[in-house]
Amino acid sequence: MTLRFLTAGESHGPQLTVIIDGVPAGLPLTAEQLAVDLARRQGGYGRGGRMKIERDAARIVSGVRGARTLGSPITLEVQNRDWENWQAVMRVEAEGVKRKPITRVRPGHADLAGMLKYGLDDARDVLERASARETAARVAAGGVAKQLLAQFEISVRSYTRAIGGVEAALPRTIRWAAVERSPVRCPDDDASRAMVAAIDGARAAGDTLGGVFTVIAEGVPPGLGSYRQWDTRLDGLLAQAIVSIPACKAVSLGNGAEAPGLPGSREHDTPVYRRGRGFTHPTNRAGGLEGGISNGEAIVVHGMMKPIATLRRPLDSVDVKTRRAVRAHYERSDVCVVPAAGVIGEAMVALTLASVLLDKFGGDSMRELSRNLSAYKRALPR
């Protein structure tokens, strides 16, 4: 892939780090631009105590000079303020490290699977990296991808479609400013209030809630991705990107979740040609993706989140040391993360789209990339 990124860091370590490689030279980029989505990720009704501690911001430490990218790898750092309280537990050096092994594994987490995989006797060594705290680094990286896409009038936004049993009735046109004003990032005011009430009920019961977020990318040109090989299909790349988000257990593209129950006559988008606009579709049930390729319509991706697996009233489990049945370990947690997961979904969709955009149009500089994309668009039938 042309655009790559790697994250590093533990949930309660000193910081998260992300290196992004492949961003062309000349992209305007500042830490202030990245701070917007990092703040949005921390919001949303139902978040836990950790979000009251952190004040996420990305420090740019390489790849940028004078607020413009250099074409070299970009390094971003997100400090963990909670590190102050965990220095002894998460100490790198052997001398002075404080160990209190967690052996009562939590159902639905990576605890047991990770301990078995790596031969560990302490779930702390698993949960620190498996934690969704890592997604703060992804959101920082996604902010860079969003800035690149915005140069070509491609926007990536999200909203909450469902929480628990409450599903939004979607308006014909989504008012994005209203989505951001909603405590659960939902475009339906009535559903928003019902979602808040459902979260309150789950909190009172010591329980958690999942739901569905939707990411919409508009302005995406046709022709991104390919049916050439399985790993070049854009729908497959987007599906992997979304399901890689912790607690996201399923993905639907466009009308994908409903499609199995419909006849073909009601599912497929019929193409039309309109002078001045070119080829288009009156409907978008495919979610902007056909044959693994973007077709020029808005790309629509739904992520299905399971309820958070750490419950204030812990579930039954086992102690891996004694092999006895126990109550699971409790680690400070959220009640519902669906509104924040939408922001993470935006980052993953933006990173995926930026990568396939660069794959197709290339360019070591923004000027070259812009020239290549403009020439392609001019050649499309109008």
Beta strands, then each sheet from edge to edge (+ up, - down):
strand 1: 4-8
strand 2: 15-21
strand 3: 58-62
strand 4: 64-65
strand 5: 68-69
strand 6: 74-79
strand 7: 155-163
strand 8: 166-167
strand 9: 211-218
strand 10: 248-253
strand 11: 272-274
strand 12: 278-280
strand 13: 289-290
strand 14: 293-294
strand 15: 299-305
strand 16: 316-318
strand 17: 325-327
sheet 1: 1+ 2- 6+ 3-
sheet 2: 4+ 5-
sheet 3: 8+ 7- 9+ 15- 10+
sheet 4: 11+ 12-
sheet 5: 13+ 14-
sheet 6: 16+ 17-
end
